[in-house]
């Protein structure tokens, strides 16, 4: 009996040591995948291949890292909404161009695509602190442009991009008009237990079980569940119920957390949507959902403000007559 208990303790201890070793040595490789297996880091295509007119934009993050982006406009003088798009983990912005082409056509918008540090043509190595700086640099650039309507900047994040976009939206209530999250996780702490089940007893977010003694080792926790409850802007949650990477329950938990503090939240699921193809599987319903969300929370609000300004001007003139 004593030997059995000893073996069990040694086994648990071995799992903890193995988990610690994996986290310390390989966690950035597990969290960030700038290059898809069998492909190179370079862009396979650029927007012109899809007949999109674009601008190469080079930015400097606040810590000096050089970043590459594409700014794609519906047409040169378009003053419609501008979507700041944050991509999924694997690959680079070139792999999202087909979806972005349809987004521009269906939503009549501009799209700004950022390459995180270490991704695509951007310099540096990915980390949570670094990518947070990169996202801020992209938003600051858009906010200073004179060729767009800066009151209608919408952040759109898918998977890892949703975690990035949530932090940026929370930190910039006066610059971001609305947030769209698609197939995003509650935290990397929770995802560790999904990807490596034996770690779920030692790593996890606030709602997980177990001692969570290895949480301190995670350098990129991306705790979206803690961030969304602090966001004041409208949020649209798009969830693919066949997501094979991020359990759909994560999106439900994010919505519940946000909606408890924000009455401008909308949750829509797509029964056949998987992690990367919800936009395709959702078809017309997917794009109409986004358009209606923007019409209600971004476009209508702007028109109401303009009407209010006009009424205010009229009242002021009347008082002078």
N, C-alpha and C positions, 0 to 999 in steps of 0.2 A: 504493500500500500504506500509506504514511504517512497519507494523508488518510482511508483506511478506519479505521485504528486510532484516529485522532483523533476521527472521527465516533462510533466505538464508545464511547470514553472520555467524550465529551461526552454521549452518550445515557445512559450509566450515571450520570454526574453529574447529569443532568437528572432522572432517576428518583429519585435520592436527595434532591435539592432538593424535588421535588414531594411525596415522601413526608414529608419533614420539615415542609413547609408544611401538609399535610393533618393531620398529627398535632398540631401546635401549635395550629392554628386550630379544628379540628372534632372532636378525639378524644372529648370528653365527649358530643357529639351522636351519635357513632358507637357509643360504649359504652353510653350510657344513653338509653332512649326512654320517658319517662314518659307521653307522649301518643301514642296510635295515630293514624295518618293518617286525617283526616276526622272525628275525634272530639274531644271536649273533655277537659280534665284531670279534670273532676268525675266522681263516681261515677254510673254509669248506673242502678244499683240498689243497694239495701242488703240485708242479710240477712233483714229482715222480709218482703221480697218472696217469699222462698223458705220462709217460715214458720219461720225460725230465730230463736231468742231470743238476743239479743246485747247486748253492752255497748260503748258508745263509750269508748275509753280514750285519753286524751291524755297523752303522755309528754314529758319534756325530755331530750334527748341531753346528754352531758357537756359539750358546747360550747354549750349553751343553745338548740339548734334544737328547735322545737315539732313533735312527731310525732303522727300520728293512727293509731289501730289499732282493730280489731274483735276482741273476745273472745267467741267463740261456744261455748256449753256444750251438751252433749248434753241435760242437764236440770239444774235449779238445784243439786242436791246431788251431782252427778256427781264421784266421786273417781277416775275412771279416768285413763288417761294423757292428758297435754296435749301437743299437737303445736304447736310454734312454727314456723309456715310462712313461708318466704321465697320469694317469687314469682320468675317469669322476668323478663326485662328489660322487654319492651314492655307498656304499659298499667298498670293499677292493680289493687288487690286485688278490686275489684268484678268484674273479668273472670274471677276464679278461684272465684267463689262456687258455681257449679254443681258443680265438682269437690269443693270443700270440703263441700258438703252431703252428697254421697255418702260422703266420707271419714268424716264424723261418724257416719253411719248404719252403715257397714260395720265401722269400727274401734272403735265405742263410745267415742269420745274427745272431748275438748275441743280447739278449735283457736284459736290466737292468730294473727291476721293483721296484720302490720306494713306500714305504708306507709313506704317509704324516704323520706328527705328529697328534696323535689322531686317526689315522686309523690303522686297523690291529693290529700288535704287537708293533707298535711304541708308545712311551710315548708322553705326552704332550696334548695340546689342539690346534685345528687348528685356524690359523689366516693368513692374507695375509703376514705379515712380517715374521711370523714363517715358513710358507710353502716356501716362497722365499729362506730362509736360508737352508731349507731342500734340495731343488732342487740344490742349489750350492754345498752342501756337497756331493750329489750324483755325480755331474759332476766332482768335484775335485777328488773324489775317482777313477772314471774311467780314468781321465787324468793321474793319477799316476801309473796305472797298466802297467805291462810289458808284459802281455799275450794277449793284443789286439792291433790293429792298432789305436792309439789315434788320428790320422789325419782324421779318418772316424767315428766320433761320430755324430749321427743324433738324434735330439730331435723330439719326436712324442708326441703330446698332443691332447687329445680329450675332448671337452667341457671345464670344469674347468681346465683340464690338458693343454689345449691349451693356456689359460691365463698364467699358470705357466711356460710353455715352452717358451712362447714369451718373458717374462721377462728374463729368463735365457739365451736365445739365444742373445738377445740384449746386455746383460751384459758381454757376453763371445765370442766376435767375433773371437778370436784365438783358441778357444777350441771346438766350435760347427761348424760342416761342413754344416749343412742344417737343416731346420725346416719343419715339417709336422703338419698342423693344420686340425682338423676334427670337424665339428659341434660346433664351438667355438663362444661365445657371444662377442659383442663389449665391454660390461662392465656390471658389476653387477648393476650399476646405471640404465642402460637401462633395464636389466632383472627385476628389481623391478616393473617396470610398466607393464611387461608382466605377472608376477606372481600375482601382486596385482594391477589391472588396476586403482583403484582410486588414487594410488600413482604417476601415470605417470605425473601429473601436478606439482608435488612437488619434484620429484627425476628424474634425467636423465643425460645422457652424453652430450657432446658438441653439438650434432645435434638435441637434443630433444627440444620440446616446453615447455613453462611454466616457472615459476619463479625458480624452482629447489632449493627452500629454505631449503630442508631437506638433501641436499647432504652431508653437513658437519657431519651428524650423521652416515654415512655409514663407517664402520671401514675396510671393505674389498672391495674397489671399483673395483679392478681388471680391470683397463681400458685398455683392449687389443687394442682398436682402437688407442690409443695414443702411444702404444709401437711398433706396427707392422711397422709404418712409419719410424722407426729408425733402423730397422733391415737390415743389408747389405747382409747376407747370402741368398742363394736360399730358397724360401718358396713354398710349395705345399699346396693348399687349397682343402680339400675334403668335399663336401657339400651334405648332404642328403636332398632332396627337400620335403620329407614328415616328416621332423623333427617336432615332436609334442611339444618339450620343448623350443628349441631356434629357433626363426624365421629364416628361411634360408636367409632372407635379411641381417642378421647380418654378415654372411660369405661373402656375396657380398660386403658389406661395408668395411670389413676388407681387402679383396682383392684389392678393389679400392684404399684404403689408402696406402697399401704397394706398389702396382704397380706404384703409382705416383712417388715413390722414388727409386724403385728397379726393374730393368728390368729382374730379374731372378725369377719372380713369375709365378705360373701356377695355374689356377682355373679349377677344374673338378667337375661336379655335377652328382648325381646319383638319377634318378627320383623316385625310390621306396625306397630310404634310409630313415630310421627313425633315431631318436637321438642315439639309442644304437646299431642299427643293420646295419648301412650303410656298414660295412665291409662284412656282410653276404649277404645283398641284392645286393651289387655291384658285387659279384661273381668274376669271372676271370678278368673282366675289372678293378675292384678295385685294385687287386694285381699287374696287369700289369702296371697300371698307376703309382703306387709307384715305381716299379722296373725300369721303364723307366726314371722316375725323378731322381732316384739314379744313374742310369747308366750315365745320361747326366751331372749331377751336382756334383757328389761325386766321382764315380769310374773313369770316363773319365778324370776329372781334375787331379786326383792323377796320372793316367798313363801319362798324358801330362807333369806333373811336373817331373816325373821320366825320361821321354824321354828328357826333357829339361836339366836335370842334366847330363844325359849321354852325350848329345851333348856338354855341357859345359866342361865336363871332356875330351872329345875327342879333342876339340879345344885347351884346355890347354896343352894337351900332344903334339899336333901338333906343337904348338909354341915353344916347348922345343926341338923338333927334328931338 
